[in-house]
């Protein structure tokens, strides 16, 4: 295990009906709040009105301009509103896109420059308004991590950014908020959680304790999805907590590693905005593992041994693919509407060649992953 520094500053309140305490938690932060949501889900569910009521008489300004794969323009509009209204804090109510965008908005509200300069590393944040996350989707883990993703349609790119100022102050996790989600959203979330968990497992250094945490988490998520598919919503509690843990330092500390699979997917959905992050990962997951297994056979074989009691990685990954098909998680790039693999390859190599090379993958390997994922 390599040496590491462990920081986890986000306070997490995890409970059914925790949503009722958002006002109590936020009130000490000020009297003017920017509430960031997606287009319609939060309002239709009555969640926006409930937060406004909880925070009364404080002023709550609602910005519902965030779409999947959050865009530069959306963040700019949200930032302008936060500055104009003199927001003391930002409340992010929604899925990963809403929470990612909220982190950018909160940091930009007290910074200069445009969001893409920060996303591409040309500038670094030095401060941020406090952010309270209220996740409504078990998927990204953005509710309690220092990462955010931003898309720029003008250049066809999607970038992930780490900043110590992106840590939310408080995460309010109420699993009951996930009970009305459509199956398609939950499917994407399950694949995202699994992908987060195995990234460092595959690409990082050997760390037995963290690897066993990972194996147990992935098995639990798979079992929970089977139960949820049968109609048992009680397991959503486990999926919500797995969402937070999968991308947390509890798994990565002492192991490290690059998010190679995510680098490829970001190139994909950066070019094809209609593709959800989870769907892109679903198409790429097994082809990526098959390709990287030729470079790191022991690491992939350990994973299939833990999941299916099959140590031979080729057989084990075949079992994983069949499991995904059986439980409705399998996708192909063809059915997702991808027309030009070459452009995806170009963009993925341009933005993530260092990640790919960290696990011994060449550009030819990248091409192989995309071709196998196509159909």
C-alpha positions as CSV (number, residue, x, y, z in Angstrom):
1,X,0.0,0.0,0.0
2,X,1.4,3.4,-0.9
3,X,1.4,6.3,1.6
4,X,-1.6,8.6,1.5
5,X,-3.2,11.6,3.1
6,X,-6.9,11.1,4.0
7,X,-9.4,14.0,4.0
8,X,-13.1,13.7,4.2
9,X,-14.5,17.0,5.3
10,X,-18.2,16.5,4.2
11,X,-20.7,15.9,7.0
12,X,-23.2,13.3,5.8
13,X,-26.7,12.9,7.2
14,X,-28.1,9.6,5.9
15,X,-31.7,8.8,7.0
16,X,-35.1,8.3,5.6
17,X,-36.9,11.6,5.9
18,X,-33.5,13.4,6.2
19,X,-34.9,15.8,3.6
20,X,-37.0,17.4,6.3
21,X,-33.9,18.7,7.9
22,X,-32.4,20.6,4.9
23,X,-33.7,23.9,6.3
24,X,-32.3,23.3,9.7
25,X,-28.9,22.4,8.3
26,X,-28.7,25.3,5.8
27,X,-30.1,28.2,7.9
28,X,-26.9,28.9,9.8
29,X,-25.1,29.5,6.5
30,X,-26.9,32.7,5.7
31,X,-30.2,34.3,4.6
32,X,-29.9,34.1,0.8
33,X,-29.7,30.7,-1.0
34,X,-29.3,29.6,-4.6
35,X,-31.3,26.3,-5.1
36,X,-30.0,24.5,-8.1
37,X,-32.0,21.7,-9.7
38,X,-32.7,19.9,-13.0
39,X,-35.4,21.0,-15.3
40,X,-38.5,19.5,-13.7
41,X,-38.2,16.5,-11.4
42,X,-37.6,18.4,-8.2
43,X,-40.4,20.8,-8.7
44,X,-42.9,18.1,-9.9
45,X,-42.1,16.1,-6.7
46,X,-42.8,19.1,-4.5
47,X,-39.2,19.2,-3.3
48,X,-38.6,22.8,-4.3
49,X,-41.6,24.2,-2.5
50,X,-40.7,22.2,0.6
51,X,-37.1,23.6,0.7
52,X,-38.5,27.1,0.3
53,X,-40.9,26.5,3.1
54,X,-38.2,25.0,5.4
55,X,-35.9,28.0,4.8
56,X,-38.5,30.7,5.3
57,X,-38.1,33.7,5.9
58,X,-34.7,33.3,4.1
59,X,-34.7,34.1,0.4
60,X,-34.4,31.1,-1.9
61,X,-33.7,31.7,-5.6
62,X,-34.4,28.7,-7.8
63,X,-32.2,27.9,-10.8
64,X,-33.6,24.9,-12.7
65,X,-31.3,25.2,-15.7
66,X,-29.1,22.1,-15.4
67,X,-29.3,19.3,-17.9
68,X,-27.5,15.9,-18.1
69,X,-23.8,16.3,-18.9
70,X,-23.9,19.9,-17.4
71,X,-22.8,22.6,-19.8
72,X,-20.6,25.6,-19.6
73,X,-23.5,27.9,-20.5
74,X,-25.7,26.5,-17.8
75,X,-23.0,27.1,-15.2
76,X,-22.4,30.6,-16.4
77,X,-26.1,31.4,-16.0
78,X,-26.2,29.9,-12.6
79,X,-23.1,31.8,-11.5
80,X,-24.5,35.1,-12.8
81,X,-27.7,34.5,-10.7
82,X,-25.7,33.6,-7.6
83,X,-23.7,36.8,-7.8
84,X,-26.7,39.0,-8.7
85,X,-28.7,37.7,-5.7
86,X,-25.8,37.7,-3.3
87,X,-26.1,34.1,-2.4
88,X,-24.6,33.0,0.9
89,X,-24.7,29.3,-0.1
90,X,-25.7,26.9,-2.8
91,X,-28.1,24.0,-2.3
92,X,-27.8,21.3,-5.0
93,X,-31.0,19.2,-5.2
94,X,-30.8,16.5,-7.9
95,X,-28.4,14.0,-9.5
96,X,-24.8,14.1,-10.4
97,X,-25.1,16.8,-13.1
98,X,-26.9,19.1,-10.7
99,X,-24.3,18.6,-7.9
100,X,-21.4,19.0,-10.3
101,X,-22.8,22.2,-11.8
102,X,-23.5,23.5,-8.3
103,X,-19.9,23.0,-7.3
104,X,-18.7,25.1,-10.3
105,X,-21.4,27.8,-9.6
106,X,-20.4,28.1,-5.9
107,X,-16.7,28.4,-6.7
108,X,-17.2,30.7,-9.7
109,X,-19.5,33.0,-7.6
110,X,-16.4,34.1,-5.7
111,X,-13.9,33.8,-8.5
112,X,-13.0,35.4,-11.8
113,X,-12.8,33.9,-15.3
114,X,-14.9,31.4,-17.2
115,X,-15.7,27.8,-16.1
116,X,-13.9,26.1,-19.0
117,X,-10.6,27.7,-18.0
118,X,-10.9,25.9,-14.6
119,X,-12.2,22.7,-16.1
120,X,-9.1,22.5,-18.4
121,X,-6.6,23.4,-15.7
122,X,-5.7,26.9,-16.9
123,X,-6.9,28.4,-13.7
124,X,-7.4,27.0,-10.2
125,X,-10.1,27.9,-7.7
126,X,-9.1,29.4,-4.4
127,X,-12.4,29.6,-2.6
128,X,-16.1,28.7,-2.9
129,X,-19.5,29.4,-1.3
130,X,-20.6,26.5,0.9
131,X,-22.5,23.8,-0.9
132,X,-25.2,21.5,0.6
133,X,-25.9,18.5,-1.6
134,X,-29.3,16.7,-1.5
135,X,-28.9,13.8,-3.9
136,X,-31.9,12.3,-5.6
137,X,-30.1,9.6,-7.6
138,X,-27.8,6.9,-6.4
139,X,-25.0,7.2,-9.0
140,X,-22.3,9.8,-9.1
141,X,-21.1,10.1,-5.5
142,X,-20.8,13.8,-6.1
143,X,-22.7,14.5,-2.9
144,X,-19.6,13.9,-0.9
145,X,-16.5,14.2,-3.1
146,X,-14.2,16.9,-4.5
147,X,-14.8,16.2,-8.2
148,X,-17.1,17.7,-10.8
149,X,-17.6,17.2,-14.5
150,X,-18.4,19.9,-17.1
151,X,-19.2,19.7,-20.8
152,X,-18.4,22.2,-23.5
153,X,-20.5,21.6,-26.6
154,X,-18.6,24.3,-28.5
155,X,-15.5,22.0,-28.6
156,X,-17.2,18.7,-28.1
157,X,-15.5,17.9,-24.8
158,X,-16.4,16.8,-21.3
159,X,-13.8,17.3,-18.6
160,X,-13.6,16.1,-15.0
161,X,-12.0,18.4,-12.4
162,X,-10.7,17.9,-8.8
163,X,-10.6,20.8,-6.5
164,X,-10.3,20.9,-2.7
165,X,-12.9,23.6,-2.8
166,X,-15.4,21.2,-4.4
167,X,-16.0,19.3,-1.1
168,X,-19.6,19.9,-0.1
169,X,-20.1,21.2,3.4
170,X,-23.0,18.8,4.1
171,X,-24.7,16.0,2.2
172,X,-28.3,15.2,3.1
173,X,-29.0,11.7,1.9
174,X,-32.6,10.7,2.0
175,X,-33.2,7.3,0.2
176,X,-36.9,8.0,0.0
177,X,-36.2,10.7,-2.6
178,X,-35.1,7.9,-5.0
179,X,-38.2,5.8,-4.7
180,X,-40.0,7.4,-7.6
181,X,-37.1,7.4,-10.1
182,X,-37.7,5.7,-13.4
183,X,-35.9,2.4,-14.1
184,X,-33.7,3.9,-16.8
185,X,-32.2,6.4,-14.3
186,X,-31.6,3.7,-11.7
187,X,-29.9,1.5,-14.4
188,X,-27.5,4.2,-15.3
189,X,-26.8,4.8,-11.6
190,X,-26.0,1.1,-10.9
191,X,-23.5,1.0,-13.8
192,X,-21.9,4.3,-12.6
193,X,-21.5,3.0,-9.0
194,X,-19.9,-0.3,-10.2
195,X,-17.6,1.6,-12.6
196,X,-16.5,4.0,-9.9
197,X,-15.6,1.2,-7.6
198,X,-13.5,-0.8,-10.0
199,X,-11.6,2.0,-11.6
200,X,-8.9,2.1,-8.9
201,X,-9.2,-1.6,-8.4
202,X,-8.0,-2.2,-11.9
203,X,-5.6,0.7,-12.4
204,X,-4.2,1.4,-9.0
205,X,-1.6,-0.2,-6.8
206,X,-2.1,-3.4,-4.9
207,X,-4.0,-2.8,-1.6
208,X,-5.7,-5.9,-0.3
209,X,-8.0,-4.2,2.2
210,X,-9.3,-1.6,-0.2
211,X,-9.7,-4.2,-2.9
212,X,-11.8,-6.4,-0.6
213,X,-13.9,-3.3,0.3
214,X,-14.4,-2.9,-3.5
215,X,-15.3,-6.5,-4.1
216,X,-17.9,-6.4,-1.3
217,X,-19.4,-3.1,-2.5
218,X,-19.7,-4.3,-6.1
219,X,-21.3,-7.6,-5.1
220,X,-23.8,-5.8,-2.8
221,X,-24.7,-3.4,-5.6
222,X,-25.3,-6.2,-8.1
223,X,-27.4,-8.1,-5.6
224,X,-29.4,-4.9,-4.7
225,X,-30.1,-4.3,-8.4
226,X,-31.5,-7.8,-8.8
227,X,-33.7,-7.2,-5.7
228,X,-34.8,-3.8,-6.9
229,X,-35.7,-5.3,-10.3
230,X,-38.0,-7.7,-8.5
231,X,-39.7,-4.7,-6.9
232,X,-38.0,-4.5,-3.5
233,X,-37.3,-0.8,-2.9
234,X,-35.9,-1.4,0.5
235,X,-32.5,-2.0,-1.1
236,X,-32.4,1.5,-2.4
237,X,-30.8,2.4,1.0
238,X,-27.8,0.2,0.2
239,X,-27.5,1.7,-3.4
240,X,-27.5,5.2,-2.0
241,X,-24.8,4.6,0.5
242,X,-22.8,2.6,-2.1
243,X,-23.0,5.6,-4.4
244,X,-21.1,7.7,-1.8
245,X,-18.6,5.0,-0.9
246,X,-17.7,3.9,-4.4
247,X,-15.8,7.1,-5.3
248,X,-14.7,8.0,-1.8
249,X,-11.2,7.9,-0.3
250,X,-12.3,5.0,1.8
251,X,-11.7,2.9,-1.4
252,X,-9.0,4.8,-3.1
253,X,-6.7,5.7,-0.2
254,X,-3.4,3.8,-0.4
255,X,-4.3,2.5,-3.9
256,X,-4.7,5.4,-6.2
257,X,-5.1,4.8,-9.9
258,X,-6.6,6.6,-12.8
259,X,-10.2,6.7,-13.9
260,X,-9.4,5.2,-17.3
261,X,-12.9,4.0,-18.2
262,X,-14.4,7.3,-17.3
263,X,-11.9,9.1,-19.5
264,X,-13.1,7.2,-22.5
265,X,-16.8,7.7,-21.6
266,X,-16.3,11.5,-21.1
267,X,-15.0,11.7,-24.7
268,X,-18.0,9.8,-25.9
269,X,-20.8,11.8,-24.1
270,X,-18.9,15.0,-24.7
271,X,-19.4,14.4,-28.4
272,X,-22.8,12.8,-28.1
273,X,-24.7,14.8,-25.6
274,X,-27.8,12.6,-25.8
275,X,-25.9,9.7,-24.3
276,X,-26.2,9.5,-20.5
277,X,-23.0,8.9,-18.6
278,X,-24.3,5.5,-17.2
279,X,-25.4,4.3,-20.7
280,X,-22.0,5.1,-22.1
281,X,-20.3,3.3,-19.3
282,X,-22.6,0.3,-19.8
283,X,-21.4,0.0,-23.4
284,X,-17.7,0.4,-22.6
285,X,-17.4,-1.5,-19.3
286,X,-16.8,-5.1,-20.5
287,X,-14.8,-4.2,-23.6
288,X,-12.5,-2.1,-21.4
289,X,-12.1,-4.9,-18.9
290,X,-11.4,-7.4,-21.7
291,X,-8.7,-5.2,-23.2
292,X,-7.0,-4.2,-20.0
293,X,-7.1,-7.8,-18.8
294,X,-4.4,-8.6,-21.4
295,X,-2.2,-6.1,-19.6
296,X,-3.3,-6.8,-16.0
297,X,-4.7,-10.3,-16.1
298,X,-4.3,-11.0,-12.3
299,X,-6.2,-7.8,-11.4
300,X,-9.2,-8.6,-13.6
301,X,-9.1,-12.3,-12.7
302,X,-9.3,-11.3,-9.0
303,X,-12.4,-9.3,-9.8
304,X,-14.2,-12.0,-11.6
305,X,-13.2,-14.5,-8.9
306,X,-14.8,-12.3,-6.3
307,X,-18.0,-11.7,-8.3
308,X,-18.6,-15.0,-10.0
309,X,-16.1,-17.4,-8.4
310,X,-14.4,-17.6,-11.9
311,X,-10.7,-16.9,-11.8
312,X,-10.2,-17.2,-15.5
313,X,-10.9,-13.6,-16.7
314,X,-12.3,-14.5,-20.1
315,X,-14.9,-16.7,-18.6
316,X,-15.6,-14.3,-15.8
317,X,-16.1,-11.3,-18.1
318,X,-18.4,-13.4,-20.2
319,X,-20.4,-14.0,-17.1
320,X,-20.5,-10.3,-16.3
321,X,-21.7,-9.5,-19.8
322,X,-24.5,-12.1,-19.5
323,X,-25.4,-10.7,-16.1
324,X,-25.7,-7.2,-17.5
325,X,-27.9,-8.5,-20.4
326,X,-30.1,-10.5,-18.0
327,X,-30.7,-7.5,-15.7
328,X,-31.2,-4.9,-18.4
329,X,-28.0,-3.0,-18.0
330,X,-26.2,-4.0,-21.3
331,X,-25.8,-1.3,-24.0
332,X,-23.9,-1.0,-27.3
333,X,-22.6,2.1,-28.9
334,X,-24.6,1.3,-32.0
335,X,-27.9,1.3,-30.2
336,X,-26.8,4.6,-28.5
337,X,-26.6,6.2,-31.8
338,X,-22.8,6.6,-32.2
339,X,-22.0,7.2,-35.9
340,X,-18.3,8.0,-35.9
341,X,-15.9,5.8,-33.8
342,X,-12.9,7.5,-35.2
343,X,-13.8,10.9,-33.8
344,X,-14.5,9.4,-30.4
345,X,-11.1,7.7,-30.6
346,X,-9.4,11.0,-31.5
347,X,-11.1,12.8,-28.6
348,X,-10.5,10.1,-26.1
349,X,-6.8,9.8,-27.0
350,X,-6.4,13.6,-27.0
351,X,-7.9,14.0,-23.5
352,X,-7.1,10.8,-21.8
353,X,-4.0,9.2,-23.3
354,X,-2.1,9.5,-20.0
355,X,-4.9,7.5,-18.2
356,X,-4.8,4.8,-20.9
357,X,-1.1,4.5,-20.9
358,X,-1.1,4.2,-17.1
359,X,-2.6,0.7,-17.5
360,X,-0.5,-0.1,-20.6
361,X,-3.2,0.6,-23.2
362,X,-2.2,2.0,-26.6
363,X,-4.2,3.9,-29.1
364,X,-4.8,0.6,-30.9
365,X,-6.2,-0.8,-27.7
366,X,-8.5,2.2,-27.4
367,X,-9.7,1.5,-30.9
368,X,-10.3,-2.1,-30.0
369,X,-12.4,-1.1,-27.0
370,X,-14.6,1.2,-29.1
371,X,-15.1,-1.4,-31.9
372,X,-16.0,-4.1,-29.4
373,X,-18.5,-1.8,-27.7
374,X,-20.1,-0.9,-30.9
375,X,-22.2,-4.0,-31.4
